[in-house]
Amino acid sequence: MTKDEIQQQIDILEIEMTQPDFWQDKDLAQQKIKDLHQLKADLEGVGKYDKGSAIITIFSGAGGDDAEDFSAILYEMYRKLAVKKKFELILIHANQNDHGGYRNLTFELAGKGAYGLLKNESGVHRLVRISPFNAKKLRHTSFSLVEVIPKLAKTEEFEIPPEDLKIDFARSSGPGGQNVNKRETAVRITHLPTNLTVHCDSERSQQQNREQALAILRGKLYRRLEDERLKREQGMYVSKTTDIEWGSQIRSYVLHPYKMVKDHRTEVETSDVEAVLDGELDLFLEAEKDLA
């Protein structure tokens, strides 16, 4: 059920509880009270972290240099959105190529409501354009995956058993060979049961990077569990290995032979591609609110 549907069920039960004959059937009444408590717990779970910050990772998919350039374009789009929404952008990790593109990068958008606003941006994004990396100026299609997770505080409710973790350390990398004589402060954590991996090298100390990586890993695990719960409820559960594939795009950005950005889930589209890439995403974000 959606958040609105859960609230509707709560309202109905609360009205029933005010009726004079509510306690005539004690067993039924107790069951309804139990149902009410469960619905309220479900309501708290849906959107539980919407008011908090978001951590976004962009992975380059099929398309080589074009895909890595597309990841840089998406990063710039979200950076401009952050400025418009007055979110603070904190770069956590970036794996950059020689052309200014990104193989992958992770950043935090810190601010009230960032996760609730952007959580449905998760998915495969597709770019169609004349490739700047092709001498023949041919049209090229490339893909990048956007993953949005909530930033979770260190809480007992989402602790990860130490035996489920593999932790590796390395020297932090940086432009211009800045890793020379640095201590091994970069941290890579692998969650062995799911094989989820997080890399963090933005902090000054190994301990800070470890804590940041664990926080991101908690968010990834929460998002995975939430996605699986929603898919089971909707009767379309699939394993994570087949859930996201290159080409199963949620949104297309077409720059040639015409200009259009279209979201394939909501059917919302616009020809003002420049505005979208300049961080004007409200048209899509408003429509995404109706998604589960």
Backbone as CSV, one residue per row, in Angstrom:
resi,resn,N_x,N_y,N_z,CA_x,CA_y,CA_z,C_x,C_y,C_z
1,MET,0.831,-1.205,0.000,0.000,0.000,0.000,0.861,1.249,0.000
2,THR,0.333,2.287,-0.606,1.027,3.566,-0.575,0.809,4.239,0.767
3,LYS,1.567,5.312,1.006,1.432,6.058,2.252,0.002,6.569,2.419
4,ASP,-0.599,7.080,1.346,-1.967,7.610,1.408,-2.973,6.510,1.713
5,GLU,-2.784,5.331,1.127,-3.701,4.212,1.374,-3.622,3.734,2.808
6,ILE,-2.406,3.690,3.363,-2.241,3.301,4.766,-2.944,4.304,5.674
7,GLN,-2.756,5.588,5.402,-3.398,6.618,6.213,-4.920,6.516,6.116
8,GLN,-5.437,6.180,4.956,-6.881,6.029,4.775,-7.414,4.892,5.640
9,GLN,-6.686,3.768,5.675,-7.090,2.640,6.512,-7.049,3.006,7.990
10,ILE,-6.045,3.771,8.390,-5.942,4.223,9.785,-7.142,5.091,10.144
11,ASP,-7.499,6.001,9.263,-8.634,6.903,9.510,-9.927,6.115,9.682
12,ILE,-10.114,5.094,8.841,-11.336,4.273,8.920,-11.403,3.555,10.259
13,LEU,-10.313,2.933,10.682,-10.300,2.205,11.955,-10.505,3.131,13.138
14,GLU,-9.908,4.316,13.099,-10.058,5.255,14.213,-11.501,5.744,14.333
15,ILE,-12.180,5.892,13.194,-13.601,6.261,13.227,-14.428,5.119,13.819
16,GLU,-14.115,3.885,13.411,-14.836,2.716,13.935,-14.675,2.610,15.446
17,MET,-13.510,2.943,15.971,-13.244,2.843,17.407,-14.077,3.821,18.229
18,THR,-14.585,4.858,17.600,-15.399,5.844,18.326,-16.874,5.443,18.367
19,GLN,-17.256,4.382,17.650,-18.661,3.968,17.608,-19.067,3.255,18.906
20,PRO,-20.291,3.463,19.380,-20.748,2.885,20.663,-20.696,1.357,20.699
21,ASP,-20.880,0.704,19.538,-20.930,-0.765,19.513,-19.577,-1.404,19.205
22,PHE,-18.502,-0.601,19.260,-17.187,-1.122,18.854,-16.785,-2.343,19.674
23,TRP,-17.100,-2.341,20.987,-16.637,-3.409,21.873,-17.637,-4.556,22.016
24,GLN,-18.694,-4.559,21.205,-19.668,-5.655,21.298,-19.023,-7.001,20.970
25,ASP,-18.166,-7.009,19.987,-17.398,-8.218,19.652,-15.958,-7.946,20.078
26,LYS,-15.595,-8.454,21.265,-14.284,-8.116,21.846,-13.126,-8.635,20.986
27,ASP,-13.300,-9.864,20.470,-12.216,-10.432,19.652,-11.980,-9.596,18.393
28,LEU,-13.074,-9.180,17.748,-12.954,-8.366,16.544,-12.353,-6.997,16.871
29,ALA,-12.780,-6.444,18.003,-12.277,-5.139,18.420,-10.772,-5.196,18.683
30,GLN,-10.331,-6.256,19.370,-8.904,-6.385,19.664,-8.082,-6.582,18.394
31,GLN,-8.676,-7.308,17.430,-7.980,-7.512,16.155,-7.831,-6.186,15.407
32,LYS,-8.888,-5.365,15.463,-8.843,-4.071,14.784,-7.823,-3.136,15.441
33,ILE,-7.719,-3.218,16.760,-6.711,-2.412,17.468,-5.309,-2.875,17.077
34,LYS,-5.144,-4.186,16.968,-3.854,-4.740,16.535,-3.528,-4.291,15.109
35,ASP,-4.557,-4.322,14.239,-4.368,-3.875,12.862,-3.978,-2.401,12.819
36,LEU,-4.602,-1.606,13.688,-4.308,-0.174,13.729,-2.861,0.076,14.114
37,HIS,-2.378,-0.646,15.115,-0.982,-0.499,15.537,-0.027,-0.881,14.413
38,GLN,-0.379,-1.945,13.687,0.476,-2.395,12.585,0.493,-1.371,11.455
39,LEU,-0.692,-0.804,11.154,-0.766,0.206,10.096,0.053,1.434,10.459
40,LYS,-0.010,1.838,11.731,0.767,3.002,12.156,2.261,2.720,12.078
41,ALA,2.638,1.468,12.391,4.052,1.082,12.258,4.470,1.094,10.797
42,ASP,3.573,0.616,9.920,3.860,0.625,8.486,3.990,2.053,7.967
43,LEU,3.108,2.936,8.463,3.143,4.332,8.030,4.463,4.991,8.422
44,GLU,4.965,4.636,9.598,6.252,5.184,10.037,7.380,4.656,9.172
45,GLY,7.235,3.377,8.739,8.270,2.783,7.899,8.294,3.375,6.503
46,VAL,7.109,3.678,5.943,7.038,4.293,4.624,7.409,5.758,4.755
47,GLY,8.480,6.125,4.125,8.909,7.511,4.229,9.623,7.840,5.516
48,LYS,10.108,6.810,6.180,10.746,7.007,7.489,11.941,7.945,7.410
49,TYR,12.687,7.867,6.309,13.903,8.661,6.186,13.756,9.805,5.168
50,ASP,12.501,10.039,4.730,12.282,11.043,3.689,12.748,12.441,4.091
51,LYS,12.700,12.741,5.369,13.042,14.093,5.817,14.545,14.327,5.923
52,GLY,15.329,13.258,5.745,16.765,13.382,5.936,17.542,13.594,4.650
53,SER,18.851,13.484,4.768,19.760,13.693,3.637,19.813,12.460,2.731
54,ALA,20.330,12.661,1.532,20.437,11.581,0.549,21.888,11.364,0.163
55,ILE,22.227,10.114,-0.111,23.539,9.773,-0.656,23.306,9.193,-2.050
56,ILE,23.945,9.795,-3.032,23.728,9.423,-4.428,25.015,8.861,-5.025
57,THR,24.897,7.717,-5.681,26.019,7.134,-6.418,25.621,7.028,-7.879
58,ILE,26.515,7.425,-8.753,26.287,7.313,-10.191,27.318,6.348,-10.766
59,PHE,26.854,5.297,-11.428,27.718,4.296,-12.060,27.595,4.414,-13.571
60,SER,28.717,4.449,-14.278,28.688,4.464,-15.734,28.438,3.053,-16.255
61,GLY,27.565,2.961,-17.233,27.249,1.661,-17.806,27.807,1.526,-19.207
62,ALA,26.990,0.962,-20.106,27.428,0.761,-21.480,27.647,2.105,-22.144
63,GLY,28.727,2.201,-22.921,28.956,3.438,-23.655,30.353,4.009,-23.535
64,GLY,31.242,3.363,-22.773,32.634,3.803,-22.693,32.788,5.239,-22.241
65,ASP,33.612,6.028,-22.976,33.849,7.427,-22.621,32.556,8.229,-22.593
66,ASP,31.641,7.892,-23.491,30.367,8.612,-23.530,29.576,8.409,-22.241
67,ALA,29.539,7.176,-21.750,28.801,6.893,-20.517,29.449,7.602,-19.330
68,GLU,30.773,7.599,-19.308,31.474,8.263,-18.200,31.287,9.773,-18.265
69,ASP,31.186,10.303,-19.475,30.879,11.726,-19.647,29.434,12.015,-19.230
70,PHE,28.536,11.081,-19.547,27.135,11.214,-19.148,27.012,11.228,-17.620
71,SER,27.800,10.407,-16.947,27.784,10.414,-15.481,28.204,11.779,-14.943
72,ALA,29.182,12.406,-15.616,29.602,13.756,-15.221,28.481,14.770,-15.466
73,ILE,27.733,14.593,-16.549,26.609,15.479,-16.858,25.520,15.342,-15.794
74,LEU,25.230,14.088,-15.404,24.219,13.862,-14.363,24.669,14.441,-13.023
75,TYR,25.946,14.276,-12.716,26.487,14.851,-11.476,26.316,16.364,-11.466
76,GLU,26.613,16.992,-12.584,26.467,18.450,-12.684,24.987,18.850,-12.567
77,MET,24.108,18.040,-13.122,22.676,18.310,-13.022,22.215,18.288,-11.558
78,TYR,22.643,17.272,-10.822,22.259,17.184,-9.410,22.966,18.248,-8.571
79,ARG,24.176,18.634,-8.975,24.879,19.703,-8.252,24.106,21.019,-8.385
80,LYS,23.614,21.297,-9.594,22.847,22.528,-9.805,21.499,22.467,-9.097
81,LEU,20.904,21.263,-9.053,19.668,21.085,-8.292,19.914,21.381,-6.814
82,ALA,21.059,20.905,-6.299,21.395,21.129,-4.895,21.468,22.617,-4.578
83,VAL,22.048,23.380,-5.490,22.139,24.837,-5.286,20.747,25.441,-5.229
84,LYS,19.873,25.012,-6.147,18.512,25.567,-6.207,17.708,25.206,-4.956
85,LYS,17.919,23.989,-4.434,17.158,23.529,-3.277,17.868,23.828,-1.948
86,LYS,19.033,24.471,-2.043,19.813,24.841,-0.859,20.262,23.618,-0.049
87,PHE,20.604,22.533,-0.777,21.241,21.378,-0.162,22.757,21.563,-0.226
88,GLU,23.462,21.038,0.751,24.926,21.037,0.704,25.387,19.779,-0.006
89,LEU,26.267,19.927,-0.990,26.802,18.766,-1.694,28.174,18.428,-1.137
90,ILE,28.328,17.183,-0.706,29.585,16.706,-0.121,30.069,15.513,-0.946
91,LEU,31.186,15.675,-1.636,31.732,14.592,-2.457,32.387,13.556,-1.552
92,ILE,31.989,12.307,-1.700,32.490,11.230,-0.846,33.574,10.415,-1.547
93,HIS,33.346,10.108,-2.809,34.333,9.311,-3.562,34.100,9.536,-5.048
94,ALA,35.181,9.651,-5.802,35.058,9.835,-7.249,36.150,9.051,-7.969
95,ASN,35.740,8.254,-8.938,36.663,7.510,-9.791,36.592,8.154,-11.178
96,GLN,37.505,9.104,-11.432,37.427,9.951,-12.610,38.371,9.459,-13.710
97,ASN,37.969,9.659,-14.973,38.847,9.288,-16.076,39.656,10.502,-16.554
98,ASP,40.410,10.338,-17.625,41.288,11.414,-18.112,40.533,12.499,-18.879
99,HIS,39.250,12.265,-19.171,38.471,13.223,-19.957,37.506,14.042,-19.104
100,GLY,37.593,13.897,-17.781,36.678,14.615,-16.902,35.386,13.870,-16.626
101,GLY,35.276,12.657,-17.159,34.111,11.826,-16.878,34.328,10.993,-15.625
102,TYR,33.315,10.242,-15.240,33.408,9.431,-14.022,32.996,7.993,-14.309
103,ARG,33.851,7.074,-13.873,33.452,5.668,-13.907,32.377,5.438,-12.857
104,ASN,32.563,6.054,-11.701,31.547,6.075,-10.656,31.911,7.185,-9.675
105,LEU,30.917,7.686,-8.981,31.163,8.681,-7.938,30.015,8.653,-6.950
106,THR,30.324,9.029,-5.712,29.336,9.051,-4.638,29.391,10.406,-3.955
107,PHE,28.227,10.987,-3.713,28.175,12.277,-3.033,26.928,12.345,-2.165
108,GLU,26.991,13.193,-1.163,25.856,13.401,-0.263,25.189,14.726,-0.579
109,LEU,23.855,14.729,-0.608,23.096,15.965,-0.638,22.507,16.127,0.756
110,ALA,23.127,17.015,1.531,22.749,17.199,2.923,21.720,18.311,3.039
111,GLY,20.596,17.975,3.626,19.555,18.970,3.795,18.225,18.312,4.081
112,LYS,17.325,19.047,4.685,16.016,18.516,5.066,15.212,18.132,3.829
113,GLY,14.762,16.880,3.793,13.910,16.403,2.719,14.612,15.969,1.452
114,ALA,15.950,15.908,1.483,16.683,15.557,0.257,16.358,14.139,-0.213
115,TYR,16.305,13.181,0.720,16.037,11.799,0.305,14.607,11.642,-0.206
116,GLY,13.646,12.231,0.503,12.261,12.139,0.053,12.059,12.736,-1.321
117,LEU,12.785,13.814,-1.609,12.657,14.483,-2.897,13.258,13.667,-4.031
118,LEU,14.377,12.986,-3.750,15.168,12.394,-4.831,15.171,10.871,-4.871
119,LYS,14.496,10.207,-3.933,14.616,8.748,-3.847,14.154,8.039,-5.120
120,ASN,13.199,8.621,-5.842,12.715,7.971,-7.062,13.543,8.303,-8.292
121,GLU,14.671,8.995,-8.092,15.627,9.195,-9.184,16.462,7.937,-9.424
122,SER,16.357,6.969,-8.508,17.109,5.719,-8.649,16.681,4.970,-9.899
123,GLY,17.659,4.554,-10.676,17.369,3.772,-11.873,18.339,4.093,-12.990
124,VAL,18.125,3.478,-14.136,18.996,3.666,-15.291,18.539,4.896,-16.081
125,HIS,19.480,5.781,-16.381,19.237,6.969,-17.188,19.947,6.782,-18.538
126,ARG,19.285,7.221,-19.621,19.823,6.987,-20.976,20.057,8.322,-21.683
127,LEU,21.199,8.438,-22.333,21.545,9.629,-23.103,21.700,9.265,-24.579
128,VAL,21.034,10.040,-25.470,21.179,9.874,-26.922,21.682,11.203,-27.482
129,ARG,22.839,11.185,-28.165,23.425,12.418,-28.712,24.468,12.085,-29.770
130,ILE,24.971,13.126,-30.424,26.135,12.973,-31.284,27.354,12.880,-30.374
131,SER,28.093,11.797,-30.493,29.206,11.569,-29.579,30.350,12.551,-29.812
132,PRO,30.796,13.252,-28.754,31.956,14.131,-28.879,33.264,13.341,-28.937
133,PHE,33.174,12.032,-28.731,34.371,11.184,-28.726,34.501,10.374,-30.016
134,ASN,33.591,10.622,-30.965,33.598,9.874,-32.214,33.933,10.819,-33.366
135,ALA,35.032,10.541,-34.081,35.486,11.424,-35.166,34.471,11.513,-36.301
136,LYS,33.650,10.470,-36.460,32.657,10.460,-37.532,31.366,11.172,-37.128
137,LYS,31.323,11.687,-35.895,30.153,12.425,-35.402,28.867,11.589,-35.522
138,LEU,28.959,10.339,-35.094,27.808,9.457,-35.146,26.953,9.603,-33.888
139,ARG,25.681,9.266,-34.018,24.796,9.291,-32.869,25.149,8.129,-31.946
140,HIS,25.132,8.389,-30.654,25.582,7.389,-29.692,24.606,7.334,-28.518
141,THR,24.353,6.125,-28.021,23.502,5.937,-26.844,24.347,5.396,-25.696
142,SER,24.223,6.012,-24.535,24.983,5.554,-23.369,24.070,5.551,-22.151
143,PHE,24.506,4.816,-21.124,23.681,4.608,-19.938,24.478,4.853,-18.659
144,SER,23.815,5.419,-17.670,24.377,5.538,-16.326,23.307,5.145,-15.320
145,LEU,23.749,4.528,-14.256,22.835,4.117,-13.188,22.946,5.075,-12.013
146,VAL,21.810,5.602,-11.588,21.754,6.474,-10.414,21.170,5.678,-9.257
147,GLU,21.857,5.688,-8.133,21.381,5.011,-6.927,21.236,6.056,-5.827
148,VAL,20.035,6.173,-5.268,19.783,7.125,-4.194,19.403,6.361,-2.936
149,ILE,20.148,6.581,-1.850,19.865,5.924,-0.584,19.766,6.979,0.511
150,PRO,19.090,6.664,1.612,19.034,7.629,2.710,20.319,7.614,3.513
151,LYS,20.667,8.736,4.106,21.784,8.758,5.030,21.260,8.337,6.390
152,LEU,21.745,7.204,6.875,21.273,6.663,8.139,22.243,7.012,9.249
153,ALA,21.684,7.399,10.380,22.509,7.599,11.565,22.913,6.233,12.088
154,LYS,23.942,6.203,12.909,24.371,4.929,13.490,23.387,4.547,14.582
155,THR,22.489,3.630,14.247,21.463,3.231,15.197,21.493,1.721,15.379
156,GLU,21.015,1.273,16.509,21.016,-0.157,16.810,20.103,-0.935,15.867
157,GLU,19.078,-0.245,15.312,18.116,-0.942,14.477,18.733,-1.447,13.176
158,PHE,19.892,-0.914,12.791,20.481,-1.343,11.530,21.969,-1.614,11.694
159,GLU,22.314,-2.253,12.780,23.698,-2.669,12.970,23.995,-3.885,12.096
160,ILE,25.217,-3.974,11.613,25.627,-5.073,10.742,26.619,-5.947,11.508
161,PRO,26.387,-7.268,11.587,27.325,-8.143,12.290,28.730,-8.023,11.701
162,PRO,29.739,-7.867,12.541,31.124,-7.706,12.049,31.566,-8.837,11.122
163,GLU,31.069,-10.059,11.384,31.489,-11.190,10.556,30.935,-11.114,9.138
164,ASP,29.973,-10.210,8.907,29.413,-10.036,7.565,30.210,-9.031,6.731
165,LEU,31.261,-8.464,7.323,31.986,-7.394,6.652,33.421,-7.789,6.315
166,LYS,33.868,-7.397,5.134,35.275,-7.479,4.754,35.769,-6.045,4.557
167,ILE,36.779,-5.643,5.312,37.253,-4.267,5.283,38.685,-4.224,4.759
168,ASP,38.897,-3.436,3.692,40.218,-3.268,3.096,40.627,-1.807,3.184
169,PHE,41.924,-1.571,3.306,42.447,-0.213,3.406,43.441,0.041,2.270
170,ALA,43.487,1.290,1.811,44.422,1.673,0.753,44.764,3.146,0.915
171,ARG,45.765,3.601,0.167,46.090,5.029,0.180,45.006,5.818,-0.532
172,SER,44.635,6.947,0.041,43.656,7.821,-0.612,44.256,8.375,-1.886
173,SER,43.461,8.382,-2.951,43.931,8.912,-4.229,43.521,10.360,-4.362
174,GLY,44.196,11.059,-5.238,43.853,12.465,-5.464,44.521,12.955,-6.719
175,PRO,44.087,14.080,-7.272,44.703,14.601,-8.498,46.150,15.001,-8.273
176,GLY,46.948,14.859,-9.309,48.332,15.299,-9.233,49.213,14.454,-8.342
177,GLY,48.835,13.197,-8.164,49.675,12.310,-7.366,49.712,12.667,-5.899
178,GLN,48.608,13.140,-5.372,48.596,13.578,-3.981,48.584,12.434,-2.984
179,ASN,48.568,11.197,-3.491,48.577,10.071,-2.566,49.989,9.715,-2.108
180,VAL,50.979,10.428,-2.599,52.363,10.147,-2.226,52.554,10.401,-0.730
181,ASN,53.161,9.436,-0.044,53.465,9.515,1.382,52.226,9.615,2.266
182,LYS,51.050,9.345,1.711,49.843,9.345,2.534,49.709,8.014,3.250
183,ARG,49.112,8.051,4.416,48.796,6.818,5.119,47.630,6.145,4.423
184,GLU,47.393,4.882,4.762,46.308,4.131,4.151,44.987,4.539,4.799
185,THR,44.421,5.649,4.330,43.192,6.166,4.931,41.940,5.770,4.162
186,ALA,42.076,5.415,2.887,40.904,5.011,2.102,40.386,3.666,2.592
187,VAL,39.062,3.533,2.602,38.436,2.320,3.131,37.463,1.744,2.112
188,ARG,37.543,0.451,1.908,36.571,-0.278,1.085,35.941,-1.358,1.962
189,ILE,34.616,-1.338,2.055,33.902,-2.323,2.866,32.982,-3.141,1.965
190,THR,33.086,-4.461,2.082,32.219,-5.369,1.335,31.301,-6.093,2.304
191,HIS,30.000,-6.049,2.013,29.018,-6.796,2.799,28.921,-8.190,2.187
192,LEU,29.481,-9.176,2.849,29.659,-10.501,2.262,28.348,-11.191,1.862
193,PRO,27.272,-11.112,2.665,26.035,-11.803,2.264,25.435,-11.279,0.959
194,THR,25.597,-9.998,0.665,24.982,-9.405,-0.539,26.002,-8.992,-1.587
195,ASN,27.294,-8.982,-1.204,28.386,-8.535,-2.068,28.297,-7.045,-2.401
196,LEU,27.540,-6.272,-1.635,27.519,-4.818,-1.794,28.852,-4.250,-1.333
197,THR,29.396,-3.309,-2.097,30.699,-2.728,-1.779,30.602,-1.209,-1.706
198,VAL,31.279,-0.640,-0.719,31.317,0.815,-0.553,32.768,1.248,-0.425
199,HIS,33.124,2.330,-1.126,34.487,2.876,-1.071,34.401,4.315,-0.586
200,CYS,35.233,4.679,0.361,35.234,6.053,0.871,36.665,6.517,1.107
201,ASP,37.010,7.696,0.546,38.350,8.240,0.750,38.334,9.754,0.940
202,SER,37.152,10.289,1.286,37.015,11.749,1.367,37.460,12.331,2.710
203,GLU,37.503,11.495,3.747,37.846,11.994,5.079,39.352,11.912,5.321
204,ARG,39.784,12.608,6.358,41.222,12.686,6.635,41.775,11.446,7.339
205,SER,40.943,10.773,8.107,41.450,9.634,8.863,40.779,8.337,8.417
206,GLN,41.459,7.243,8.689,40.938,5.926,8.367,39.633,5.664,9.115
207,GLN,39.575,6.062,10.389,38.379,5.839,11.188,37.185,6.610,10.644
208,GLN,37.407,7.867,10.221,36.316,8.667,9.660,35.797,8.066,8.361
209,ASN,36.723,7.588,7.521,36.310,6.957,6.268,35.563,5.647,6.543
210,ARG,35.997,4.922,7.555,35.322,3.674,7.926,33.885,3.950,8.371
211,GLU,33.708,4.970,9.209,32.371,5.314,9.695,31.480,5.794,8.543
212,GLN,32.061,6.597,7.641,31.291,7.075,6.496,30.875,5.915,5.603
213,ALA,31.799,4.986,5.355,31.495,3.833,4.500,30.417,2.954,5.132
214,LEU,30.497,2.762,6.453,29.475,1.961,7.137,28.106,2.626,7.057
215,ALA,28.079,3.958,7.168,26.812,4.686,7.074,26.196,4.506,5.686
216,ILE,27.039,4.575,4.650,26.540,4.386,3.281,26.059,2.957,3.081
217,LEU,26.800,1.989,3.632,26.408,0.592,3.499,25.060,0.334,4.172
218,ARG,24.846,0.934,5.347,23.540,0.792,6.010,22.424,1.320,5.104
219,GLY,22.691,2.460,4.469,21.701,3.031,3.557,21.420,2.127,2.380
220,LYS,22.473,1.525,1.823,22.296,0.613,0.687,21.459,-0.599,1.089
221,LEU,21.736,-1.143,2.272,20.993,-2.311,2.734,19.538,-1.952,3.016
222,TYR,19.337,-0.773,3.615,17.956,-0.324,3.859,17.219,-0.195,2.541
223,ARG,17.833,0.437,1.555,17.178,0.648,0.262,16.859,-0.689,-0.400
224,ARG,17.775,-1.642,-0.302,17.531,-2.954,-0.913,16.338,-3.642,-0.245
225,LEU,16.307,-3.627,1.089,15.197,-4.251,1.805,13.873,-3.566,1.481
226,GLU,13.906,-2.227,1.392,12.695,-1.478,1.083,12.212,-1.784,-0.334
227,ASP,13.134,-1.850,-1.300,12.767,-2.183,-2.676,12.142,-3.578,-2.749
228,GLU,12.741,-4.521,-2.027,12.232,-5.888,-2.049,10.859,-5.963,-1.390
229,ARG,10.664,-5.218,-0.300,9.358,-5.200,0.372,8.279,-4.651,-0.566
230,LEU,8.571,-3.543,-1.240,7.596,-2.938,-2.138,7.265,-3.861,-3.298
231,LYS,8.264,-4.533,-3.842,8.022,-5.424,-4.981,7.205,-6.641,-4.561
232,ARG,7.450,-7.142,-3.338,6.638,-8.265,-2.858,5.185,-7.836,-2.696
233,GLU,4.971,-6.632,-2.146,3.612,-6.125,-1.960,2.903,-5.954,-3.299
234,GLN,3.634,-5.571,-4.317,3.046,-5.327,-5.629,3.011,-6.587,-6.486
235,GLY,3.482,-7.696,-5.922,3.439,-8.963,-6.636,4.388,-9.041,-7.806
236,MET,5.484,-8.292,-7.752,6.416,-8.322,-8.878,7.846,-8.393,-8.377
237,TYR,8.032,-9.153,-7.304,9.382,-9.264,-6.734,10.321,-9.982,-7.701
238,VAL,11.476,-9.403,-7.912,12.535,-10.059,-8.679,13.830,-9.884,-7.916
239,SER,14.778,-10.771,-8.174,16.045,-10.667,-7.449,16.813,-9.434,-7.902
240,LYS,17.686,-8.946,-7.038,18.417,-7.716,-7.335,19.338,-7.894,-8.539
241,THR,19.735,-9.124,-8.805,20.672,-9.338,-9.915,20.007,-9.074,-11.263
242,THR,18.673,-9.236,-11.333,17.980,-8.990,-12.596,17.131,-7.736,-12.538
243,ASP,17.114,-7.083,-11.382,16.250,-5.922,-11.186,16.695,-4.745,-12.042
244,ILE,17.987,-4.489,-12.074,18.497,-3.338,-12.813,19.420,-3.822,-13.926
245,GLU,19.032,-3.551,-15.155,19.852,-3.921,-16.301,20.056,-2.697,-17.170
246,TRP,21.218,-2.601,-17.798,21.468,-1.501,-18.718,20.459,-1.559,-19.855
247,GLY,19.798,-0.471,-20.093,18.791,-0.404,-21.142,17.383,-0.335,-20.594
248,SER,17.194,-0.765,-19.339,15.863,-0.682,-18.728,15.700,0.698,-18.098
249,GLN,15.809,1.722,-18.927,15.916,3.089,-18.420,14.611,3.604,-17.826
250,ILE,14.746,4.457,-16.809,13.585,5.142,-16.248,13.395,6.499,-16.925
251,ARG,14.483,7.051,-17.479,14.398,8.365,-18.123,15.390,8.433,-19.277
252,SER,14.956,9.088,-20.354,15.824,9.286,-21.518,16.070,10.770,-21.734
253,TYR,17.313,11.101,-22.063,17.720,12.463,-22.391,18.174,12.430,-23.855
254,VAL,17.368,12.970,-24.738,17.666,12.914,-26.173,18.109,14.299,-26.643
255,LEU,19.329,14.372,-27.178,19.866,15.635,-27.695,19.920,15.671,-29.217
256,HIS,19.752,14.508,-29.851,19.789,14.398,-31.314,19.026,13.146,-31.728
257,PRO,18.180,13.173,-32.753,17.979,14.232,-33.753,16.984,15.322,-33.321
258,TYR,16.371,15.162,-32.172,15.478,16.184,-31.617,15.847,16.330,-30.143
259,LYS,15.221,17.255,-29.445,15.535,17.468,-28.035,14.325,17.112,-27.175
260,MET,14.570,16.193,-26.215,13.485,15.763,-25.335,14.063,15.035,-24.127
261,VAL,13.481,15.291,-22.965,13.734,14.469,-21.786,12.402,13.838,-21.413
262,LYS,12.376,12.519,-21.324,11.127,11.819,-21.014,11.344,10.812,-19.906
263,ASP,10.448,10.829,-18.908,10.451,9.826,-17.849,9.493,8.717,-18.270
264,HIS,9.990,7.499,-18.361,9.211,6.398,-18.900,8.250,5.792,-17.877
265,ARG,8.354,6.193,-16.617,7.429,5.700,-15.593,6.193,6.573,-15.495
266,THR,6.377,7.869,-15.605,5.275,8.816,-15.429,4.776,9.395,-16.743
267,GLU,5.531,9.150,-17.833,5.227,9.703,-19.163,5.395,11.220,-19.223
268,VAL,5.978,11.826,-18.192,6.243,13.262,-18.208,7.420,13.527,-19.139
269,GLU,7.289,14.556,-19.984,8.384,14.882,-20.890,8.442,16.383,-21.134
270,THR,9.601,16.844,-21.586,9.801,18.244,-21.927,10.840,18.341,-23.034
271,SER,10.728,19.377,-23.852,11.726,19.609,-24.900,12.834,20.542,-24.425
272,ASP,12.682,21.082,-23.217,13.675,22.015,-22.680,14.783,21.240,-21.965
273,VAL,15.604,20.577,-22.767,16.679,19.739,-22.226,17.679,20.570,-21.425
274,GLU,17.978,21.774,-21.939,18.971,22.624,-21.261,18.546,22.946,-19.835
275,ALA,17.254,23.230,-19.633,16.759,23.553,-18.293,16.893,22.349,-17.363
276,VAL,16.567,21.154,-17.869,16.671,19.943,-17.049,18.114,19.716,-16.612
277,LEU,19.041,19.792,-17.566,20.451,19.576,-17.241,21.017,20.710,-16.398
278,ASP,20.277,21.806,-16.315,20.660,22.914,-15.455,20.055,22.772,-14.057
279,GLY,19.477,21.597,-13.783,18.962,21.314,-12.449,17.486,21.584,-12.247
280,GLU,16.773,21.930,-13.331,15.329,22.178,-13.224,14.589,20.845,-13.351
281,LEU,14.439,20.144,-12.233,13.850,18.804,-12.251,12.470,18.738,-11.611
282,ASP,11.921,19.871,-11.203,10.655,19.868,-10.467,9.538,19.171,-11.241
283,LEU,9.510,19.338,-12.560,8.485,18.709,-13.393,8.465,17.200,-13.183
284,PHE,9.656,16.607,-13.118,9.767,15.161,-12.943,9.599,14.749,-11.482
285,LEU,10.181,15.513,-10.567,10.136,15.179,-9.149,8.709,15.220,-8.613
286,GLU,7.897,16.169,-9.093,6.493,16.243,-8.671,5.724,15.007,-9.132
287,ALA,5.955,14.595,-10.377,5.271,13.414,-10.909,5.713,12.145,-10.198
288,GLU,6.978,12.105,-9.765,7.528,10.918,-9.096,6.912,10.690,-7.720
289,LYS,6.290,11.722,-7.133,5.703,11.568,-5.801,4.603,10.511,-5.784
290,ASP,3.990,10.267,-6.931,2.915,9.273,-7.009,3.439,7.851,-7.199
291,LEU,4.759,7.731,-7.392,5.345,6.385,-7.527,5.439,5.733,-6.167
292,ALA,5.378,4.403,-6.135,5.468,3.692,-4.857,6.832,3.881,-4.245
